[in-house]
Amino acid sequence: MVAGEASGDLLAGLLLDGLRARWPSLQSRGIGGPQMAQRGFQAEWPYEKLAVRGYVEVLRHYRGIVGIRNTLRERLTQEPPDAFIGIDAPDFNLDLEEALKARGIKTVHFVCPSIWAWRAERVDKLRRACDHVLCVFPFEPELLAAKGVPASYVGHPLASVIPMRPDRAGARRALGLHDEDTVIAVLPGSRVSEVEQMAPRFLGAAALVAKARPQVRFVVPALPALQQRIAAEARKLGLGERLQVVAGQSHAVLAACDLVLVASGTATLEAALFKRPMVVGYAVNWLSYRLMWPQRLLPWVGLPNILANETLVPELLQDRAKPELLAAALLEWLDEPARMAAISEKFTALHLQLQRDTAQLATDAVAQVLHR
């Protein structure tokens, strides 16, 4: 198995629960993180080695990433596993899966690449690389079947992990927040490069909101390596005791908050499953943006908007991801409590649609691939 970032580590951990329940003597190894390690996974490399985003950023780490892929390919070719499962990370995994499949190794890809949003040409590579694709959104298997790619809808595992009614009071107690506080969660990303790009913009927005609303508190679930840097930046902006930085605990923070400022990605879906209104902000290196943006097929990047096929939450991207615009969008939510309540109802419907026994369904699909 290969997982390339924190969200993939979580998905892989849930899948390993299902696999180990069916095959108690299962042995698993490859690239992963702590959630996988808790299930007995042997990580030959940590997923942080692959957690790079954007064309320019990938180029800077290209030699190291390709070296890891080549080494892993040779190891798996010499000692073939019963199956290889790539968890998301399509730029790394699809090339590896294609090489392994050509050598007769069964390959499964967990999470369909967003071919419905951008880079539609990837469906041809999926057909060459994968014996089966595990899809987390209900519309994907039909789309893939039309292109000759076997696939199954297994639900989104986060919809089973995140409770339908989050315990806001309990989460606030755990984080030392008061019931009467208005709390904004600030989630600048799960990769170091992402946080370095987005944290200054998000903290700048928090400082502007703090001036307009003195009663608002902010909580940032941060990568441990970046906690001190984020806290220091917050102090420079005068946020002081108004902003709390915690190590990880993103789900506790989302359960505790009233509103979210979030970087595009899986965290937007997590915020929706916690039924929290949000503002989505995102920016990348300007050259990466110029290369990536023309390939988009949809007008949104946030998963709540994509799944609803409408603009449920505001998205401020690239040049529009400025502190003053982000702050204005947050304040608009706070000024409209009825709108905040209405979005919670829409997110509940989305949660029900995505809630399935993902570990069981995914394990059943893997078993079918092995028995073909």
Backbone hydrogen bonds, N-H to C=O, Kabsch-Sander energy under -0.5 kcal/mol:
donor,donor_aa,acceptor,acceptor_aa,energy
2,V,85,I,-1.6
3,A,31,I,-2.2
4,G,87,I,-0.8
9,D,5,E,-2.2
10,L,6,A,-1.9
11,L,7,S,-2.1
12,A,8,G,-2.9
13,G,9,D,-2.1
14,L,10,L,-2.0
15,L,11,L,-2.2
16,L,12,A,-2.7
17,D,13,G,-1.4
18,G,14,L,-1.3
19,L,15,L,-2.6
20,R,16,L,-2.8
21,A,17,D,-1.6
22,R,18,G,-1.6
23,W,19,L,-2.9
26,L,23,W,-2.3
30,G,42,Q,-1.8
31,I,1,M,-2.1
32,G,45,W,-1.5
37,A,33,G,-2.2
38,Q,34,P,-2.0
39,R,36,M,-1.4
40,G,37,A,-2.0
41,F,36,M,-1.9
42,Q,28,S,-2.2
43,A,41,F,-0.8
44,E,30,G,-3.1
44,E,42,Q,-0.7
45,W,30,G,-1.1
47,Y,32,G,-1.7
49,K,46,P,-1.8
50,L,47,Y,-2.2
51,A,47,Y,-0.7
52,V,50,L,-2.6
58,V,54,G,-2.3
59,L,55,Y,-2.1
60,R,56,V,-1.4
61,H,57,E,-0.9
61,H,58,V,-0.8
62,Y,59,L,-0.9
65,I,61,H,-2.3
66,V,62,Y,-2.9
67,G,63,R,-2.1
68,I,64,G,-1.9
69,R,65,I,-2.3
70,N,66,V,-2.7
71,T,67,G,-2.2
72,L,68,I,-2.6
73,R,69,R,-2.6
74,E,70,N,-2.1
75,R,71,T,-2.1
76,L,72,L,-2.6
77,T,73,R,-2.0
78,Q,74,E,-2.2
79,E,75,R,-2.3
84,F,106,K,-2.7
86,G,84,F,-0.5
86,G,108,V,-2.5
87,I,2,V,-3.1
87,I,85,I,-0.5
88,D,86,G,-0.9
88,D,110,F,-2.1
92,F,89,A,-0.9
93,N,89,A,-3.1
94,L,90,P,-1.9
96,L,92,F,-1.2
97,E,93,N,-3.4
98,E,94,L,-2.5
99,A,95,D,-1.8
100,L,96,L,-2.3
101,K,97,E,-3.0
102,A,98,E,-1.7
103,R,99,A,-0.7
103,R,100,L,-0.9
104,G,101,K,-1.9
105,I,100,L,-2.2
108,V,84,F,-2.6
109,H,132,H,-2.3
110,F,86,G,-3.1
110,F,108,V,-0.5
111,V,109,H,-0.7
111,V,134,L,-2.8
115,I,113,P,-3.1
117,A,114,S,-1.8
118,W,114,S,-2.6
119,R,295,Q,-1.0
122,R,119,R,-1.9
123,V,120,A,-1.7
124,D,121,E,-1.3
125,K,121,E,-0.7
126,L,122,R,-2.5
127,R,123,V,-2.0
128,R,124,D,-1.5
129,A,125,K,-2.5
130,C,126,L,-2.5
131,D,107,T,-2.1
132,H,107,T,-1.0
133,V,150,P,-1.6
134,L,109,H,-2.9
135,C,133,V,-0.6
135,C,152,S,-3.5
140,E,137,F,-1.5
143,L,139,F,-1.1
144,L,140,E,-2.5
145,A,141,P,-2.9
146,A,142,E,-1.7
147,K,144,L,-1.3
148,G,145,A,-1.8
149,V,144,L,-2.3
152,S,133,V,-2.1
154,V,135,C,-2.8
154,V,152,S,-0.6
155,G,135,C,-0.5
156,H,354,L,-2.0
159,A,156,H,-2.1
160,S,156,H,-0.5
160,S,157,P,-1.2
161,V,157,P,-1.6
162,I,158,L,-2.7
168,R,166,P,-1.5
171,A,167,D,-2.2
172,R,168,R,-2.4
173,R,169,A,-2.2
174,A,170,G,-2.2
175,L,171,A,-1.5
176,G,172,R,-0.7
176,G,173,R,-1.0
177,L,172,R,-3.1
181,D,178,H,-1.4
182,T,215,Q,-0.8
183,V,181,D,-0.6
184,I,217,R,-2.6
185,A,183,V,-0.5
185,A,259,L,-2.8
186,V,219,V,-2.7
187,L,185,A,-0.6
187,L,261,L,-3.2
195,V,191,R,-2.6
196,E,192,V,-2.5
197,Q,193,S,-1.3
198,M,194,E,-2.6
199,A,195,V,-2.9
202,F,198,M,-2.7
203,L,199,A,-3.1
204,G,200,P,-1.9
205,A,201,R,-2.0
206,A,202,F,-2.3
207,A,203,L,-2.2
208,L,204,G,-1.6
209,V,205,A,-2.4
210,A,206,A,-2.6
211,K,207,A,-1.5
212,A,208,L,-1.6
213,R,209,V,-2.9
216,V,213,R,-2.0
217,R,182,T,-3.0
218,F,242,R,-2.8
219,V,184,I,-1.9
220,V,244,Q,-3.0
222,A,220,V,-0.8
222,A,246,V,-3.2
226,L,223,L,-2.3
227,Q,223,L,-0.7
227,Q,224,P,-0.9
230,I,226,L,-2.4
231,A,227,Q,-2.5
232,A,228,Q,-2.4
233,E,229,R,-2.1
234,A,230,I,-2.3
235,R,231,A,-2.0
236,K,232,A,-1.9
237,L,233,E,-1.4
238,G,235,R,-1.7
239,L,234,A,-2.4
242,R,239,L,-2.9
243,L,240,G,-1.1
244,Q,218,F,-2.8
246,V,220,V,-2.6
246,V,244,Q,-0.5
248,G,222,A,-2.6
248,G,246,V,-0.7
253,V,249,Q,-2.3
254,L,250,S,-2.4
255,A,251,H,-2.2
256,A,252,A,-1.7
257,C,253,V,-1.5
258,D,183,V,-3.2
259,L,183,V,-1.4
260,V,277,P,-1.6
261,L,185,A,-3.0
262,V,260,V,-0.5
262,V,279,V,-2.5
263,A,187,L,-2.2
264,S,281,G,-0.8
268,T,265,G,-1.7
269,L,265,G,-0.7
269,L,266,T,-0.6
270,E,266,T,-2.2
271,A,267,A,-2.4
272,A,268,T,-1.7
273,L,269,L,-2.5
274,F,270,E,-1.6
275,K,272,A,-1.7
276,R,271,A,-2.4
279,V,260,V,-2.3
280,V,314,P,-2.7
281,G,262,V,-2.4
281,G,279,V,-0.5
282,Y,316,L,-1.7
289,Y,285,N,-2.4
290,R,286,W,-2.2
291,L,287,L,-1.9
292,M,288,S,-2.6
293,W,289,Y,-2.7
295,Q,292,M,-1.7
296,R,293,W,-1.7
297,L,117,A,-5.3
298,L,117,A,-1.0
306,I,302,G,-2.2
307,L,303,L,-2.9
308,A,304,P,-1.7
309,N,305,N,-1.3
310,E,305,N,-1.4
312,L,310,E,-1.4
316,L,280,V,-3.2
317,L,315,E,-0.6
318,Q,282,Y,-3.4
320,R,317,L,-2.4
321,A,318,Q,-1.5
322,K,320,R,-1.9
326,L,322,K,-2.8
327,A,323,P,-2.6
328,A,324,E,-1.8
329,A,325,L,-2.0
330,L,326,L,-2.0
331,L,327,A,-2.5
332,E,328,A,-1.8
333,W,329,A,-1.4
334,L,330,L,-2.0
335,D,331,L,-1.8
336,E,333,W,-1.7
340,M,336,E,-1.7
341,A,337,P,-2.1
342,A,338,A,-2.1
343,I,339,R,-2.0
344,S,340,M,-1.2
345,E,341,A,-1.2
346,K,342,A,-1.6
347,F,343,I,-2.2
348,T,344,S,-1.6
349,A,345,E,-1.6
350,L,346,K,-1.8
351,H,347,F,-2.3
352,L,348,T,-2.1
353,Q,349,A,-1.6
354,L,350,L,-1.5
355,Q,351,H,-1.0
356,R,354,L,-0.7
358,T,356,R,-1.8
361,L,357,D,-2.6
362,A,358,T,-2.9
363,T,359,A,-1.9
364,D,360,Q,-2.5
365,A,361,L,-1.9
366,V,362,A,-2.3
367,A,363,T,-2.5
368,Q,364,D,-2.0
369,V,365,A,-1.9
370,L,366,V,-2.2
371,H,367,A,-1.7
372,R,368,Q,-0.6
372,R,369,V,-0.9
